[in-house]
Amino acid sequence: MKLGDIPDPEIVPPAYTINLSTYPNPFRIFTNLKVDLAASGTGGQVPVNDAAIQIYNLKGQRVRSIALDPHKTGE
């Protein structure tokens, strides 16, 4: 590996604001997920291009991936 191959440690990827809540909590058979994506570019944020919810079981295995449409902002 050459020195030029090392990524710049000063470059930090953007952090996005996502509010996620579930109900009822605790649950037995099913739960509802409520996701609130910030509008693209609001509050000085970089627009979201790709968003998904990853669901894992207690063993750490991914059991479901739910793609979110970043163009549908809000609740």
CHARMM internal coordinates of N, CA and C (Angstrom, degrees):
IC EDIT
DIST 1 N 1 CA 1.4442
DIST 1 CA 1 C 1.5245
ANGL 1 N 1 CA 1 C 108.52
DIST 1 C 2 N 1.3247
ANGL 1 CA 1 C 2 N 116.40
DIHE 1 N 1 CA 1 C 2 N 128.91
DIST 2 N 2 CA 1.4498
ANGL 1 C 2 N 2 CA 121.28
DIHE 1 CA 1 C 2 N 2 CA 178.10
DIST 2 CA 2 C 1.5184
ANGL 2 N 2 CA 2 C 109.85
DIHE 1 C 2 N 2 CA 2 C -88.73
DIST 2 C 3 N 1.3143
ANGL 2 CA 2 C 3 N 116.55
DIHE 2 N 2 CA 2 C 3 N 161.12
DIST 3 N 3 CA 1.4504
ANGL 2 C 3 N 3 CA 121.93
DIHE 2 CA 2 C 3 N 3 CA 179.82
DIST 3 CA 3 C 1.5224
ANGL 3 N 3 CA 3 C 111.51
DIHE 2 C 3 N 3 CA 3 C -58.63
DIST 3 C 4 N 1.2994
ANGL 3 CA 3 C 4 N 118.05
DIHE 3 N 3 CA 3 C 4 N -35.82
DIST 4 N 4 CA 1.4568
ANGL 3 C 4 N 4 CA 121.98
DIHE 3 CA 3 C 4 N 4 CA -179.88
DIST 4 CA 4 C 1.5230
ANGL 4 N 4 CA 4 C 113.45
DIHE 3 C 4 N 4 CA 4 C -68.87
DIST 4 C 5 N 1.3510
ANGL 4 CA 4 C 5 N 118.05
DIHE 4 N 4 CA 4 C 5 N -15.66
DIST 5 N 5 CA 1.4608
ANGL 4 C 5 N 5 CA 121.97
DIHE 4 CA 4 C 5 N 5 CA -178.81
DIST 5 CA 5 C 1.5255
ANGL 5 N 5 CA 5 C 112.78
DIHE 4 C 5 N 5 CA 5 C -82.84
DIST 5 C 6 N 1.3170
ANGL 5 CA 5 C 6 N 117.92
DIHE 5 N 5 CA 5 C 6 N -12.12
DIST 6 N 6 CA 1.4582
ANGL 5 C 6 N 6 CA 121.31
DIHE 5 CA 5 C 6 N 6 CA -177.35
DIST 6 CA 6 C 1.5263
ANGL 6 N 6 CA 6 C 108.76
DIHE 5 C 6 N 6 CA 6 C -82.25
DIST 6 C 7 N 1.3489
ANGL 6 CA 6 C 7 N 117.45
DIHE 6 N 6 CA 6 C 7 N 127.54
DIST 7 N 7 CA 1.4633
ANGL 6 C 7 N 7 CA 119.28
DIHE 6 CA 6 C 7 N 7 CA 179.92
DIST 7 CA 7 C 1.5318
ANGL 7 N 7 CA 7 C 111.00
DIHE 6 C 7 N 7 CA 7 C -64.94
DIST 7 C 8 N 1.3072
ANGL 7 CA 7 C 8 N 115.66
DIHE 7 N 7 CA 7 C 8 N 149.47
DIST 8 N 8 CA 1.4614
ANGL 7 C 8 N 8 CA 121.87
DIHE 7 CA 7 C 8 N 8 CA -179.52
DIST 8 CA 8 C 1.5298
ANGL 8 N 8 CA 8 C 109.32
DIHE 7 C 8 N 8 CA 8 C -68.39
DIST 8 C 9 N 1.3445
ANGL 8 CA 8 C 9 N 118.59
DIHE 8 N 8 CA 8 C 9 N 119.77
DIST 9 N 9 CA 1.4689
ANGL 8 C 9 N 9 CA 120.33
DIHE 8 CA 8 C 9 N 9 CA -178.65
DIST 9 CA 9 C 1.5226
ANGL 9 N 9 CA 9 C 112.74
DIHE 8 C 9 N 9 CA 9 C -69.43
DIST 9 C 10 N 1.3291
ANGL 9 CA 9 C 10 N 118.26
DIHE 9 N 9 CA 9 C 10 N -13.93
DIST 10 N 10 CA 1.4587
ANGL 9 C 10 N 10 CA 121.44
DIHE 9 CA 9 C 10 N 10 CA 179.67
DIST 10 CA 10 C 1.5257
ANGL 10 N 10 CA 10 C 112.13
DIHE 9 C 10 N 10 CA 10 C -79.44
DIST 10 C 11 N 1.3347
ANGL 10 CA 10 C 11 N 117.38
DIHE 10 N 10 CA 10 C 11 N -16.77
DIST 11 N 11 CA 1.4636
ANGL 10 C 11 N 11 CA 121.11
DIHE 10 CA 10 C 11 N 11 CA -179.61
DIST 11 CA 11 C 1.5252
ANGL 11 N 11 CA 11 C 108.25
DIHE 10 C 11 N 11 CA 11 C -85.82
DIST 11 C 12 N 1.3162
ANGL 11 CA 11 C 12 N 116.01
DIHE 11 N 11 CA 11 C 12 N 119.45
DIST 12 N 12 CA 1.4632
ANGL 11 C 12 N 12 CA 121.75
DIHE 11 CA 11 C 12 N 12 CA -178.89
DIST 12 CA 12 C 1.5234
ANGL 12 N 12 CA 12 C 108.19
DIHE 11 C 12 N 12 CA 12 C -114.65
DIST 12 C 13 N 1.3437
ANGL 12 CA 12 C 13 N 117.87
DIHE 12 N 12 CA 12 C 13 N 128.30
DIST 13 N 13 CA 1.4628
ANGL 12 C 13 N 13 CA 118.94
DIHE 12 CA 12 C 13 N 13 CA 178.41
DIST 13 CA 13 C 1.5253
ANGL 13 N 13 CA 13 C 110.19
DIHE 12 C 13 N 13 CA 13 C -64.89
DIST 13 C 14 N 1.3402
ANGL 13 CA 13 C 14 N 117.66
DIHE 13 N 13 CA 13 C 14 N 151.80
DIST 14 N 14 CA 1.4681
ANGL 13 C 14 N 14 CA 120.34
DIHE 13 CA 13 C 14 N 14 CA -178.04
DIST 14 CA 14 C 1.5256
ANGL 14 N 14 CA 14 C 111.50
DIHE 13 C 14 N 14 CA 14 C -67.84
DIST 14 C 15 N 1.3168
ANGL 14 CA 14 C 15 N 115.87
DIHE 14 N 14 CA 14 C 15 N 148.07
DIST 15 N 15 CA 1.4602
ANGL 14 C 15 N 15 CA 122.30
DIHE 14 CA 14 C 15 N 15 CA 175.27
DIST 15 CA 15 C 1.5237
ANGL 15 N 15 CA 15 C 107.97
DIHE 14 C 15 N 15 CA 15 C -101.63
DIST 15 C 16 N 1.3052
ANGL 15 CA 15 C 16 N 116.41
DIHE 15 N 15 CA 15 C 16 N 133.35
DIST 16 N 16 CA 1.4498
ANGL 15 C 16 N 16 CA 121.52
DIHE 15 CA 15 C 16 N 16 CA -178.24
DIST 16 CA 16 C 1.5220
ANGL 16 N 16 CA 16 C 109.98
DIHE 15 C 16 N 16 CA 16 C -103.86
DIST 16 C 17 N 1.3140
ANGL 16 CA 16 C 17 N 116.25
DIHE 16 N 16 CA 16 C 17 N 151.58
DIST 17 N 17 CA 1.4539
ANGL 16 C 17 N 17 CA 121.82
DIHE 16 CA 16 C 17 N 17 CA 177.67
DIST 17 CA 17 C 1.5206
ANGL 17 N 17 CA 17 C 108.70
DIHE 16 C 17 N 17 CA 17 C -98.51
DIST 17 C 18 N 1.3226
ANGL 17 CA 17 C 18 N 115.31
DIHE 17 N 17 CA 17 C 18 N 116.75
DIST 18 N 18 CA 1.4557
ANGL 17 C 18 N 18 CA 121.57
DIHE 17 CA 17 C 18 N 18 CA 177.28
DIST 18 CA 18 C 1.5202
ANGL 18 N 18 CA 18 C 107.16
DIHE 17 C 18 N 18 CA 18 C -133.24
DIST 18 C 19 N 1.3121
ANGL 18 CA 18 C 19 N 116.81
DIHE 18 N 18 CA 18 C 19 N 126.91
DIST 19 N 19 CA 1.4547
ANGL 18 C 19 N 19 CA 121.28
DIHE 18 CA 18 C 19 N 19 CA 174.32
DIST 19 CA 19 C 1.5158
ANGL 19 N 19 CA 19 C 107.99
DIHE 18 C 19 N 19 CA 19 C -101.31
DIST 19 C 20 N 1.3276
ANGL 19 CA 19 C 20 N 116.41
DIHE 19 N 19 CA 19 C 20 N 127.70
DIST 20 N 20 CA 1.4598
ANGL 19 C 20 N 20 CA 122.27
DIHE 19 CA 19 C 20 N 20 CA -178.21
DIST 20 CA 20 C 1.5157
ANGL 20 N 20 CA 20 C 108.15
DIHE 19 C 20 N 20 CA 20 C -129.17
DIST 20 C 21 N 1.3224
ANGL 20 CA 20 C 21 N 116.46
DIHE 20 N 20 CA 20 C 21 N 128.46
DIST 21 N 21 CA 1.4566
ANGL 20 C 21 N 21 CA 120.37
DIHE 20 CA 20 C 21 N 21 CA 175.70
DIST 21 CA 21 C 1.5237
ANGL 21 N 21 CA 21 C 108.70
DIHE 20 C 21 N 21 CA 21 C -136.89
DIST 21 C 22 N 1.3159
ANGL 21 CA 21 C 22 N 115.69
DIHE 21 N 21 CA 21 C 22 N 154.45
DIST 22 N 22 CA 1.4605
ANGL 21 C 22 N 22 CA 121.51
DIHE 21 CA 21 C 22 N 22 CA 178.77
DIST 22 CA 22 C 1.5207
ANGL 22 N 22 CA 22 C 109.03
DIHE 21 C 22 N 22 CA 22 C -125.44
DIST 22 C 23 N 1.3015
ANGL 22 CA 22 C 23 N 116.74
DIHE 22 N 22 CA 22 C 23 N 149.08
DIST 23 N 23 CA 1.4527
ANGL 22 C 23 N 23 CA 120.89
DIHE 22 CA 22 C 23 N 23 CA 174.97
DIST 23 CA 23 C 1.5168
ANGL 23 N 23 CA 23 C 108.86
DIHE 22 C 23 N 23 CA 23 C -153.83
DIST 23 C 24 N 1.3032
ANGL 23 CA 23 C 24 N 120.59
DIHE 23 N 23 CA 23 C 24 N 147.09
DIST 24 N 24 CA 1.4585
ANGL 23 C 24 N 24 CA 125.47
DIHE 23 CA 23 C 24 N 24 CA -10.10
DIST 24 CA 24 C 1.5206
ANGL 24 N 24 CA 24 C 110.55
DIHE 23 C 24 N 24 CA 24 C -68.61
DIST 24 C 25 N 1.3003
ANGL 24 CA 24 C 25 N 115.61
DIHE 24 N 24 CA 24 C 25 N 157.57
DIST 25 N 25 CA 1.4604
ANGL 24 C 25 N 25 CA 120.78
DIHE 24 CA 24 C 25 N 25 CA -179.64
DIST 25 CA 25 C 1.5218
ANGL 25 N 25 CA 25 C 107.65
DIHE 24 C 25 N 25 CA 25 C -137.64
DIST 25 C 26 N 1.2961
ANGL 25 CA 25 C 26 N 120.91
DIHE 25 N 25 CA 25 C 26 N 116.75
DIST 26 N 26 CA 1.4700
ANGL 25 C 26 N 26 CA 127.63
DIHE 25 CA 25 C 26 N 26 CA 3.65
DIST 26 CA 26 C 1.5329
ANGL 26 N 26 CA 26 C 111.47
DIHE 25 C 26 N 26 CA 26 C -75.98
DIST 26 C 27 N 1.3284
ANGL 26 CA 26 C 27 N 116.08
DIHE 26 N 26 CA 26 C 27 N 165.66
DIST 27 N 27 CA 1.4511
ANGL 26 C 27 N 27 CA 120.90
DIHE 26 CA 26 C 27 N 27 CA -178.69
DIST 27 CA 27 C 1.5136
ANGL 27 N 27 CA 27 C 109.70
DIHE 26 C 27 N 27 CA 27 C -129.17
DIST 27 C 28 N 1.3367
ANGL 27 CA 27 C 28 N 116.26
DIHE 27 N 27 CA 27 C 28 N 163.81
DIST 28 N 28 CA 1.4599
ANGL 27 C 28 N 28 CA 121.18
DIHE 27 CA 27 C 28 N 28 CA 178.91
DIST 28 CA 28 C 1.5248
ANGL 28 N 28 CA 28 C 111.50
DIHE 27 C 28 N 28 CA 28 C -111.33
DIST 28 C 29 N 1.3172
ANGL 28 CA 28 C 29 N 116.46
DIHE 28 N 28 CA 28 C 29 N -62.13
DIST 29 N 29 CA 1.4593
ANGL 28 C 29 N 29 CA 120.72
DIHE 28 CA 28 C 29 N 29 CA -172.37
DIST 29 CA 29 C 1.5188
ANGL 29 N 29 CA 29 C 112.03
DIHE 28 C 29 N 29 CA 29 C -98.82
DIST 29 C 30 N 1.3254
ANGL 29 CA 29 C 30 N 118.12
DIHE 29 N 29 CA 29 C 30 N -41.55
DIST 30 N 30 CA 1.4570
ANGL 29 C 30 N 30 CA 121.32
DIHE 29 CA 29 C 30 N 30 CA -178.20
DIST 30 CA 30 C 1.5186
ANGL 30 N 30 CA 30 C 109.49
DIHE 29 C 30 N 30 CA 30 C -145.70
DIST 30 C 31 N 1.3175
ANGL 30 CA 30 C 31 N 115.02
DIHE 30 N 30 CA 30 C 31 N 164.18
DIST 31 N 31 CA 1.4566
ANGL 30 C 31 N 31 CA 121.60
DIHE 30 CA 30 C 31 N 31 CA 174.20
DIST 31 CA 31 C 1.5183
ANGL 31 N 31 CA 31 C 108.66
DIHE 30 C 31 N 31 CA 31 C -143.98
DIST 31 C 32 N 1.2895
ANGL 31 CA 31 C 32 N 116.97
DIHE 31 N 31 CA 31 C 32 N 159.29
DIST 32 N 32 CA 1.4576
ANGL 31 C 32 N 32 CA 123.14
DIHE 31 CA 31 C 32 N 32 CA 175.72
DIST 32 CA 32 C 1.5177
ANGL 32 N 32 CA 32 C 108.36
DIHE 31 C 32 N 32 CA 32 C -104.74
DIST 32 C 33 N 1.3135
ANGL 32 CA 32 C 33 N 116.38
DIHE 32 N 32 CA 32 C 33 N 137.24
DIST 33 N 33 CA 1.4591
ANGL 32 C 33 N 33 CA 121.60
DIHE 32 CA 32 C 33 N 33 CA 176.79
DIST 33 CA 33 C 1.5182
ANGL 33 N 33 CA 33 C 108.69
DIHE 32 C 33 N 33 CA 33 C -106.76
DIST 33 C 34 N 1.3042
ANGL 33 CA 33 C 34 N 115.86
DIHE 33 N 33 CA 33 C 34 N 128.42
DIST 34 N 34 CA 1.4627
ANGL 33 C 34 N 34 CA 121.26
DIHE 33 CA 33 C 34 N 34 CA 177.60
DIST 34 CA 34 C 1.5254
ANGL 34 N 34 CA 34 C 106.74
DIHE 33 C 34 N 34 CA 34 C -114.31
DIST 34 C 35 N 1.3233
ANGL 34 CA 34 C 35 N 116.47
DIHE 34 N 34 CA 34 C 35 N 117.04
DIST 35 N 35 CA 1.4630
ANGL 34 C 35 N 35 CA 122.45
DIHE 34 CA 34 C 35 N 35 CA -176.82
DIST 35 CA 35 C 1.5169
ANGL 35 N 35 CA 35 C 108.58
DIHE 34 C 35 N 35 CA 35 C -115.52
DIST 35 C 36 N 1.3096
ANGL 35 CA 35 C 36 N 116.44
DIHE 35 N 35 CA 35 C 36 N 134.66
DIST 36 N 36 CA 1.4547
ANGL 35 C 36 N 36 CA 121.82
DIHE 35 CA 35 C 36 N 36 CA 178.33
DIST 36 CA 36 C 1.5284
ANGL 36 N 36 CA 36 C 108.10
DIHE 35 C 36 N 36 CA 36 C -126.26
DIST 36 C 37 N 1.3416
ANGL 36 CA 36 C 37 N 116.38
DIHE 36 N 36 CA 36 C 37 N 104.51
DIST 37 N 37 CA 1.4654
ANGL 36 C 37 N 37 CA 121.53
DIHE 36 CA 36 C 37 N 37 CA 177.59
DIST 37 CA 37 C 1.5159
ANGL 37 N 37 CA 37 C 108.91
DIHE 36 C 37 N 37 CA 37 C -90.31
DIST 37 C 38 N 1.3131
ANGL 37 CA 37 C 38 N 116.37
DIHE 37 N 37 CA 37 C 38 N 136.13
DIST 38 N 38 CA 1.4643
ANGL 37 C 38 N 38 CA 120.19
DIHE 37 CA 37 C 38 N 38 CA 176.25
DIST 38 CA 38 C 1.5294
ANGL 38 N 38 CA 38 C 108.80
DIHE 37 C 38 N 38 CA 38 C -66.06
DIST 38 C 39 N 1.3206
ANGL 38 CA 38 C 39 N 116.73
DIHE 38 N 38 CA 38 C 39 N 147.11
DIST 39 N 39 CA 1.4595
ANGL 38 C 39 N 39 CA 120.77
DIHE 38 CA 38 C 39 N 39 CA 177.81
DIST 39 CA 39 C 1.5249
ANGL 39 N 39 CA 39 C 109.58
DIHE 38 C 39 N 39 CA 39 C -61.61
DIST 39 C 40 N 1.2994
ANGL 39 CA 39 C 40 N 116.75
DIHE 39 N 39 CA 39 C 40 N 143.09
DIST 40 N 40 CA 1.4592
ANGL 39 C 40 N 40 CA 122.12
DIHE 39 CA 39 C 40 N 40 CA -177.28
DIST 40 CA 40 C 1.5174
ANGL 40 N 40 CA 40 C 111.80
DIHE 39 C 40 N 40 CA 40 C -56.94
DIST 40 C 41 N 1.3080
ANGL 40 CA 40 C 41 N 116.36
DIHE 40 N 40 CA 40 C 41 N 122.89
DIST 41 N 41 CA 1.4456
ANGL 40 C 41 N 41 CA 121.74
DIHE 40 CA 40 C 41 N 41 CA 174.65
DIST 41 CA 41 C 1.5166
ANGL 41 N 41 CA 41 C 115.07
DIHE 40 C 41 N 41 CA 41 C 79.97
DIST 41 C 42 N 1.3389
ANGL 41 CA 41 C 42 N 118.81
DIHE 41 N 41 CA 41 C 42 N 3.23
DIST 42 N 42 CA 1.4581
ANGL 41 C 42 N 42 CA 119.70
DIHE 41 CA 41 C 42 N 42 CA 179.85
DIST 42 CA 42 C 1.5169
ANGL 42 N 42 CA 42 C 109.84
DIHE 41 C 42 N 42 CA 42 C -80.77
DIST 42 C 43 N 1.3017
ANGL 42 CA 42 C 43 N 116.46
DIHE 42 N 42 CA 42 C 43 N 148.77
DIST 43 N 43 CA 1.4556
ANGL 42 C 43 N 43 CA 120.84
DIHE 42 CA 42 C 43 N 43 CA 177.90
DIST 43 CA 43 C 1.5098
ANGL 43 N 43 CA 43 C 113.13
DIHE 42 C 43 N 43 CA 43 C 65.13
DIST 43 C 44 N 1.3342
ANGL 43 CA 43 C 44 N 117.09
DIHE 43 N 43 CA 43 C 44 N 24.47
DIST 44 N 44 CA 1.4576
ANGL 43 C 44 N 44 CA 120.36
DIHE 43 CA 43 C 44 N 44 CA 179.43
DIST 44 CA 44 C 1.5251
ANGL 44 N 44 CA 44 C 114.02
DIHE 43 C 44 N 44 CA 44 C 76.88
DIST 44 C 45 N 1.3298
ANGL 44 CA 44 C 45 N 116.98
DIHE 44 N 44 CA 44 C 45 N 11.07
DIST 45 N 45 CA 1.4534
ANGL 44 C 45 N 45 CA 120.21
DIHE 44 CA 44 C 45 N 45 CA -179.42
DIST 45 CA 45 C 1.5234
ANGL 45 N 45 CA 45 C 111.20
DIHE 44 C 45 N 45 CA 45 C -84.21
DIST 45 C 46 N 1.3139
ANGL 45 CA 45 C 46 N 114.89
DIHE 45 N 45 CA 45 C 46 N 152.07
DIST 46 N 46 CA 1.4589
ANGL 45 C 46 N 46 CA 121.70
DIHE 45 CA 45 C 46 N 46 CA 175.09
DIST 46 CA 46 C 1.5236
ANGL 46 N 46 CA 46 C 107.75
DIHE 45 C 46 N 46 CA 46 C -75.29
DIST 46 C 47 N 1.3418
ANGL 46 CA 46 C 47 N 119.83
DIHE 46 N 46 CA 46 C 47 N 139.00
DIST 47 N 47 CA 1.4622
ANGL 46 C 47 N 47 CA 121.16
DIHE 46 CA 46 C 47 N 47 CA 179.47
DIST 47 CA 47 C 1.5314
ANGL 47 N 47 CA 47 C 111.96
DIHE 46 C 47 N 47 CA 47 C -59.11
DIST 47 C 48 N 1.3184
ANGL 47 CA 47 C 48 N 116.08
DIHE 47 N 47 CA 47 C 48 N 143.33
DIST 48 N 48 CA 1.4611
ANGL 47 C 48 N 48 CA 122.47
DIHE 47 CA 47 C 48 N 48 CA 177.98
DIST 48 CA 48 C 1.5215
ANGL 48 N 48 CA 48 C 108.27
DIHE 47 C 48 N 48 CA 48 C -82.64
DIST 48 C 49 N 1.3257
ANGL 48 CA 48 C 49 N 117.22
DIHE 48 N 48 CA 48 C 49 N 127.46
DIST 49 N 49 CA 1.4634
ANGL 48 C 49 N 49 CA 121.29
DIHE 48 CA 48 C 49 N 49 CA 179.28
DIST 49 CA 49 C 1.5160
ANGL 49 N 49 CA 49 C 112.57
DIHE 48 C 49 N 49 CA 49 C -101.07
DIST 49 C 50 N 1.3355
ANGL 49 CA 49 C 50 N 117.45
DIHE 49 N 49 CA 49 C 50 N -27.36
DIST 50 N 50 CA 1.4462
ANGL 49 C 50 N 50 CA 121.88
DIHE 49 CA 49 C 50 N 50 CA -174.58
DIST 50 CA 50 C 1.5211
ANGL 50 N 50 CA 50 C 107.98
DIHE 49 C 50 N 50 CA 50 C -149.66
DIST 50 C 51 N 1.3247
ANGL 50 CA 50 C 51 N 117.61
DIHE 50 N 50 CA 50 C 51 N 127.76
DIST 51 N 51 CA 1.4561
ANGL 50 C 51 N 51 CA 120.88
DIHE 50 CA 50 C 51 N 51 CA 179.40
DIST 51 CA 51 C 1.5206
ANGL 51 N 51 CA 51 C 109.17
DIHE 50 C 51 N 51 CA 51 C -142.21
DIST 51 C 52 N 1.3287
ANGL 51 CA 51 C 52 N 116.02
DIHE 51 N 51 CA 51 C 52 N 143.56
DIST 52 N 52 CA 1.4558
ANGL 51 C 52 N 52 CA 121.40
DIHE 51 CA 51 C 52 N 52 CA 178.84
DIST 52 CA 52 C 1.5202
ANGL 52 N 52 CA 52 C 109.23
DIHE 51 C 52 N 52 CA 52 C -155.42
DIST 52 C 53 N 1.3143
ANGL 52 CA 52 C 53 N 115.22
DIHE 52 N 52 CA 52 C 53 N 154.85
DIST 53 N 53 CA 1.4627
ANGL 52 C 53 N 53 CA 122.00
DIHE 52 CA 52 C 53 N 53 CA 173.25
DIST 53 CA 53 C 1.5160
ANGL 53 N 53 CA 53 C 106.62
DIHE 52 C 53 N 53 CA 53 C -105.44
DIST 53 C 54 N 1.3120
ANGL 53 CA 53 C 54 N 116.49
DIHE 53 N 53 CA 53 C 54 N 126.68
DIST 54 N 54 CA 1.4587
ANGL 53 C 54 N 54 CA 122.16
DIHE 53 CA 53 C 54 N 54 CA 177.61
DIST 54 CA 54 C 1.5247
ANGL 54 N 54 CA 54 C 107.52
DIHE 53 C 54 N 54 CA 54 C -105.64
DIST 54 C 55 N 1.3374
ANGL 54 CA 54 C 55 N 117.77
DIHE 54 N 54 CA 54 C 55 N 128.93
DIST 55 N 55 CA 1.4590
ANGL 54 C 55 N 55 CA 122.67
DIHE 54 CA 54 C 55 N 55 CA -179.40
DIST 55 CA 55 C 1.5230
ANGL 55 N 55 CA 55 C 108.35
DIHE 54 C 55 N 55 CA 55 C -113.89
DIST 55 C 56 N 1.3337
ANGL 55 CA 55 C 56 N 115.29
DIHE 55 N 55 CA 55 C 56 N 128.22
DIST 56 N 56 CA 1.4598
ANGL 55 C 56 N 56 CA 122.45
DIHE 55 CA 55 C 56 N 56 CA -177.35
DIST 56 CA 56 C 1.5227
ANGL 56 N 56 CA 56 C 109.96
DIHE 55 C 56 N 56 CA 56 C -118.83
DIST 56 C 57 N 1.3423
ANGL 56 CA 56 C 57 N 116.34
DIHE 56 N 56 CA 56 C 57 N 150.22
DIST 57 N 57 CA 1.4562
ANGL 56 C 57 N 57 CA 120.14
DIHE 56 CA 56 C 57 N 57 CA 174.42
DIST 57 CA 57 C 1.5312
ANGL 57 N 57 CA 57 C 109.46
DIHE 56 C 57 N 57 CA 57 C -87.53
DIST 57 C 58 N 1.3214
ANGL 57 CA 57 C 58 N 117.09
DIHE 57 N 57 CA 57 C 58 N -178.57
DIST 58 N 58 CA 1.4588
ANGL 57 C 58 N 58 CA 121.04
DIHE 57 CA 57 C 58 N 58 CA -177.55
DIST 58 CA 58 C 1.5303
ANGL 58 N 58 CA 58 C 113.56
DIHE 57 C 58 N 58 CA 58 C -65.29
DIST 58 C 59 N 1.3311
ANGL 58 CA 58 C 59 N 116.98
DIHE 58 N 58 CA 58 C 59 N -19.36
DIST 59 N 59 CA 1.4651
ANGL 58 C 59 N 59 CA 120.98
DIHE 58 CA 58 C 59 N 59 CA 177.69
DIST 59 CA 59 C 1.5211
ANGL 59 N 59 CA 59 C 112.43
DIHE 58 C 59 N 59 CA 59 C -84.95
DIST 59 C 60 N 1.3220
ANGL 59 CA 59 C 60 N 117.09
DIHE 59 N 59 CA 59 C 60 N -2.93
DIST 60 N 60 CA 1.4615
ANGL 59 C 60 N 60 CA 120.94
DIHE 59 CA 59 C 60 N 60 CA -179.15
DIST 60 CA 60 C 1.5159
ANGL 60 N 60 CA 60 C 113.55
DIHE 59 C 60 N 60 CA 60 C 85.57
DIST 60 C 61 N 1.3337
ANGL 60 CA 60 C 61 N 117.02
DIHE 60 N 60 CA 60 C 61 N 12.70
DIST 61 N 61 CA 1.4542
ANGL 60 C 61 N 61 CA 121.29
DIHE 60 CA 60 C 61 N 61 CA 179.52
DIST 61 CA 61 C 1.5294
ANGL 61 N 61 CA 61 C 109.20
DIHE 60 C 61 N 61 CA 61 C -91.62
DIST 61 C 62 N 1.3312
ANGL 61 CA 61 C 62 N 116.28
DIHE 61 N 61 CA 61 C 62 N 133.44
DIST 62 N 62 CA 1.4632
ANGL 61 C 62 N 62 CA 119.29
DIHE 61 CA 61 C 62 N 62 CA 177.84
DIST 62 CA 62 C 1.5164
ANGL 62 N 62 CA 62 C 108.80
DIHE 61 C 62 N 62 CA 62 C -71.75
DIST 62 C 63 N 1.3346
ANGL 62 CA 62 C 63 N 116.13
DIHE 62 N 62 CA 62 C 63 N 125.90
DIST 63 N 63 CA 1.4594
ANGL 62 C 63 N 63 CA 120.79
DIHE 62 CA 62 C 63 N 63 CA -178.52
DIST 63 CA 63 C 1.5245
ANGL 63 N 63 CA 63 C 112.30
DIHE 62 C 63 N 63 CA 63 C -109.89
DIST 63 C 64 N 1.3346
ANGL 63 CA 63 C 64 N 117.46
DIHE 63 N 63 CA 63 C 64 N -17.48
DIST 64 N 64 CA 1.4555
ANGL 63 C 64 N 64 CA 120.00
DIHE 63 CA 63 C 64 N 64 CA -179.37
DIST 64 CA 64 C 1.5116
ANGL 64 N 64 CA 64 C 110.39
DIHE 63 C 64 N 64 CA 64 C -159.06
DIST 64 C 65 N 1.3105
ANGL 64 CA 64 C 65 N 115.76
DIHE 64 N 64 CA 64 C 65 N 144.07
DIST 65 N 65 CA 1.4461
ANGL 64 C 65 N 65 CA 122.06
DIHE 64 CA 64 C 65 N 65 CA 174.07
DIST 65 CA 65 C 1.5259
ANGL 65 N 65 CA 65 C 107.28
DIHE 64 C 65 N 65 CA 65 C -129.02
DIST 65 C 66 N 1.3348
ANGL 65 CA 65 C 66 N 116.13
DIHE 65 N 65 CA 65 C 66 N 124.56
DIST 66 N 66 CA 1.4579
ANGL 65 C 66 N 66 CA 121.03
DIHE 65 CA 65 C 66 N 66 CA -178.76
DIST 66 CA 66 C 1.5233
ANGL 66 N 66 CA 66 C 108.00
DIHE 65 C 66 N 66 CA 66 C -114.74
DIST 66 C 67 N 1.3271
ANGL 66 CA 66 C 67 N 115.98
DIHE 66 N 66 CA 66 C 67 N 113.09
DIST 67 N 67 CA 1.4658
ANGL 66 C 67 N 67 CA 120.51
DIHE 66 CA 66 C 67 N 67 CA 179.10
DIST 67 CA 67 C 1.5196
ANGL 67 N 67 CA 67 C 109.55
DIHE 66 C 67 N 67 CA 67 C -75.22
DIST 67 C 68 N 1.3177
ANGL 67 CA 67 C 68 N 116.18
DIHE 67 N 67 CA 67 C 68 N 138.90
DIST 68 N 68 CA 1.4601
ANGL 67 C 68 N 68 CA 122.47
DIHE 67 CA 67 C 68 N 68 CA 177.00
DIST 68 CA 68 C 1.5191
ANGL 68 N 68 CA 68 C 109.01
DIHE 67 C 68 N 68 CA 68 C -110.99
DIST 68 C 69 N 1.3094
ANGL 68 CA 68 C 69 N 116.67
DIHE 68 N 68 CA 68 C 69 N 142.46
DIST 69 N 69 CA 1.4605
ANGL 68 C 69 N 69 CA 121.44
DIHE 68 CA 68 C 69 N 69 CA 177.84
DIST 69 CA 69 C 1.5177
ANGL 69 N 69 CA 69 C 108.17
DIHE 68 C 69 N 69 CA 69 C -85.06
DIST 69 C 70 N 1.3390
ANGL 69 CA 69 C 70 N 118.86
DIHE 69 N 69 CA 69 C 70 N 109.99
DIST 70 N 70 CA 1.4550
ANGL 69 C 70 N 70 CA 120.72
DIHE 69 CA 69 C 70 N 70 CA -177.45
DIST 70 CA 70 C 1.5241
ANGL 70 N 70 CA 70 C 113.82
DIHE 69 C 70 N 70 CA 70 C -66.80
DIST 70 C 71 N 1.3269
ANGL 70 CA 70 C 71 N 117.58
DIHE 70 N 70 CA 70 C 71 N -14.01
DIST 71 N 71 CA 1.4620
ANGL 70 C 71 N 71 CA 120.68
DIHE 70 CA 70 C 71 N 71 CA 179.19
DIST 71 CA 71 C 1.5250
ANGL 71 N 71 CA 71 C 111.65
DIHE 70 C 71 N 71 CA 71 C -81.81
DIST 71 C 72 N 1.3339
ANGL 71 CA 71 C 72 N 116.35
DIHE 71 N 71 CA 71 C 72 N -13.48
DIST 72 N 72 CA 1.4634
ANGL 71 C 72 N 72 CA 121.10
DIHE 71 CA 71 C 72 N 72 CA 177.18
DIST 72 CA 72 C 1.5218
ANGL 72 N 72 CA 72 C 107.22
DIHE 71 C 72 N 72 CA 72 C -99.92
DIST 72 C 73 N 1.3234
ANGL 72 CA 72 C 73 N 115.66
DIHE 72 N 72 CA 72 C 73 N 87.42
DIST 73 N 73 CA 1.4530
ANGL 72 C 73 N 73 CA 119.59
DIHE 72 CA 72 C 73 N 73 CA -178.99
DIST 73 CA 73 C 1.5156
ANGL 73 N 73 CA 73 C 110.37
DIHE 72 C 73 N 73 CA 73 C -86.34
DIST 73 C 74 N 1.2913
ANGL 73 CA 73 C 74 N 115.10
DIHE 73 N 73 CA 73 C 74 N 166.90
DIST 74 N 74 CA 1.4550
ANGL 73 C 74 N 74 CA 120.27
DIHE 73 CA 73 C 74 N 74 CA -176.88
DIST 74 CA 74 C 1.5128
ANGL 74 N 74 CA 74 C 109.46
DIHE 73 C 74 N 74 CA 74 C 92.17
DIST 74 C 75 N 1.3065
ANGL 74 CA 74 C 75 N 115.24
DIHE 74 N 74 CA 74 C 75 N -162.37
DIST 75 N 75 CA 1.4711
ANGL 74 C 75 N 75 CA 121.83
DIHE 74 CA 74 C 75 N 75 CA -174.12
DIST 75 CA 75 C 1.5091
ANGL 75 N 75 CA 75 C 112.01
DIHE 74 C 75 N 75 CA 75 C -76.34
END
COOR INIT
IC SEED 1 N 1 CA 1 C
IC BUILD
